[in-house]
Amino acid sequence: MSERYRPMFGVPVSEWYRWFAWRPVQTLDRGWRWLRPVWRRRVMLKPSLPGSGMWFQSVVGDPNGQ
């Protein structure tokens, strides 16, 4: 799988899945989107960095390049 959207300070813990953005979300490729389908996955902060945290990455275009 192509990894165009590799997080710099995190490790992906889930695969990309289709999600309907029912609230405004900031995407990596097209800015803010609302009331549209987007691709989404959960990312965890790298273990070597202090603190704890998880967040979502969202993109509009197909993250797998298909």
trRosetta pair geometry for C-beta under 8 A, 3 or more apart (Angstrom, degrees):
i j d omega theta_ij theta_ji phi_ij phi_ji
1 64 5.8 -67 -149 -129 97 89
2 63 8.0 -165 84 153 91 60
2 64 6.4 123 42 -162 93 42
2 65 4.6 31 36 -1 147 135
3 6 4.8 51 151 -62 109 100
4 63 6.7 -152 48 -158 106 69
4 65 7.0 124 -24 -57 127 108
5 28 5.5 110 -131 87 122 166
5 29 8.0 -80 -86 -45 122 101
5 57 6.1 148 147 163 129 144
5 59 6.0 -125 -64 -51 159 138
5 63 5.9 -63 16 -138 127 110
7 10 3.9 -19 114 56 144 97
7 11 7.4 -117 64 -49 117 17
7 12 6.9 144 10 -52 113 78
7 43 5.0 88 -23 -151 161 149
7 57 6.5 -135 -66 -63 111 136
9 45 6.4 -18 141 -138 92 73
9 46 6.0 -113 -179 1 53 107
9 49 6.3 36 -168 -43 100 164
10 43 3.9 64 137 163 145 112
10 44 5.9 153 -160 75 96 32
10 45 5.5 -61 -103 -98 83 32
10 46 6.1 -141 -106 -37 25 73
10 55 7.3 -105 -85 44 162 97
11 43 6.8 152 69 -160 30 74
11 44 5.4 -27 61 64 85 88
11 45 7.9 9 16 107 81 12
11 46 5.8 106 -26 -94 98 65
11 47 7.9 -5 -1 -15 138 80
12 15 8.0 76 155 -87 125 29
12 41 5.6 6 -147 137 110 133
12 42 7.4 117 -156 84 62 50
12 43 5.5 -46 -95 -102 53 77
12 44 7.9 122 -134 17 7 76
12 57 7.7 -59 -101 20 99 131
13 42 5.3 -46 62 98 96 100
13 43 6.8 149 8 -120 84 23
13 44 4.9 56 -32 -13 127 112
13 54 7.6 -47 25 -132 137 115
14 17 7.3 -47 145 -6 117 110
14 41 4.9 -168 83 -157 89 84
14 42 4.6 62 15 35 119 93
15 41 6.4 -115 125 -112 18 120
16 39 4.8 5 -173 178 114 113
16 40 7.0 133 -151 62 65 26
16 41 4.9 -68 -89 -50 51 116
16 59 8.0 -38 -133 40 127 110
16 63 4.7 -176 -93 52 160 136
16 64 6.8 -148 47 -41 145 93
17 39 7.1 151 73 -153 22 67
17 40 6.1 -39 66 64 72 77
17 41 6.9 119 12 -82 74 70
18 37 5.8 -4 -172 -173 99 116
18 38 7.7 156 -152 84 55 30
18 39 6.2 -43 -95 -99 51 62
18 40 7.8 87 -151 19 10 84
19 37 7.0 150 79 -153 33 66
19 38 5.9 -29 68 68 85 76
19 39 7.3 108 20 -137 85 16
19 40 4.3 -12 15 13 135 131
19 58 7.5 -88 61 -120 123 106
20 35 7.9 3 175 -149 92 36
20 36 7.5 -161 -151 110 64 18
20 37 5.4 -43 -97 -94 63 67
20 38 7.9 123 -121 19 17 71
21 24 7.3 42 164 -125 115 18
21 25 4.8 -117 -135 16 121 116
21 33 5.3 94 58 110 166 96
21 34 5.8 -117 123 -121 114 30
21 35 6.6 -72 89 -19 83 17
21 36 5.6 1 42 58 112 62
21 37 7.2 166 2 -113 81 13
21 38 5.1 47 -40 2 114 118
21 58 7.2 81 -86 -164 119 151
22 35 6.9 52 -123 -92 39 58
23 34 6.9 -52 160 -130 22 92
24 32 5.4 -2 -169 -170 106 110
24 33 7.3 156 -147 79 59 32
24 34 4.4 -32 -91 -80 68 113
25 32 7.2 157 81 -147 32 62
25 33 6.0 -24 63 62 81 81
25 34 7.4 149 16 -81 64 61
25 38 6.5 -126 75 33 136 162
25 40 8.0 -39 167 -95 164 119
25 56 7.7 -50 -150 96 129 125
25 58 4.9 36 141 34 131 167
26 31 6.8 -58 -145 -175 74 39
26 32 5.4 -38 -98 -89 65 67
26 58 7.1 133 85 55 40 115
27 30 5.1 8 80 50 131 75
27 31 6.5 12 50 59 87 20
27 32 7.4 161 11 -99 79 14
27 33 5.4 31 -20 1 122 116
27 38 6.0 -140 -92 -140 121 136
27 58 4.7 -87 -105 107 72 92
27 59 5.4 112 -168 -116 104 31
27 60 5.3 44 179 -29 167 86
28 57 6.2 8 -36 -169 126 96
28 58 6.9 165 -8 77 81 49
28 59 5.1 -37 44 -87 101 89
29 59 5.0 55 5 -146 114 92
29 60 5.7 -121 73 32 111 89
29 61 5.6 -54 92 16 165 106
30 33 6.5 52 93 -54 109 113
30 59 7.9 101 10 -160 91 58
30 60 4.6 -9 19 7 134 138
30 61 7.7 125 -27 -19 116 88
33 36 5.0 -80 176 52 113 121
33 38 5.8 135 83 -66 146 127
33 58 7.5 -137 44 135 118 131
33 60 6.2 143 -59 -80 155 111
36 60 7.4 3 121 -124 130 103
38 58 4.7 29 142 -173 140 107
38 59 6.6 157 -173 76 95 29
38 60 5.6 -61 -120 -94 85 53
39 58 6.8 150 79 -156 50 56
39 59 5.0 -19 61 64 104 84
39 60 7.4 159 15 -114 86 6
39 61 7.8 -52 13 84 125 34
39 62 6.9 107 -42 -128 147 36
39 63 5.0 -152 116 -12 154 110
40 56 5.4 -6 -166 -175 105 118
40 57 6.9 161 -149 82 53 51
40 58 4.9 -14 -98 -101 84 79
41 56 6.9 155 78 -152 30 71
41 57 5.5 -10 59 54 82 96
41 63 7.8 -81 -11 46 123 173
42 54 6.0 4 -175 -180 103 113
42 55 7.5 163 -152 90 61 27
42 56 5.8 -45 -98 -97 55 69
43 54 6.7 162 83 -156 47 64
43 55 5.6 -20 61 67 96 74
43 56 7.1 144 13 -115 85 17
43 57 5.5 63 -23 -22 125 104
44 53 7.5 150 -157 92 51 52
44 54 5.1 -25 -102 -102 65 87
45 49 5.6 -103 168 70 106 122
45 51 6.4 -53 136 95 170 91
45 52 6.3 -176 43 -153 132 31
45 53 4.4 73 -32 56 126 87
45 54 7.2 -106 -10 -69 79 45
46 49 5.0 83 70 0 89 106
59 63 5.3 117 56 -71 142 98
62 65 6.4 -169 105 -45 101 11
62 66 5.4 -97 145 50 150 71
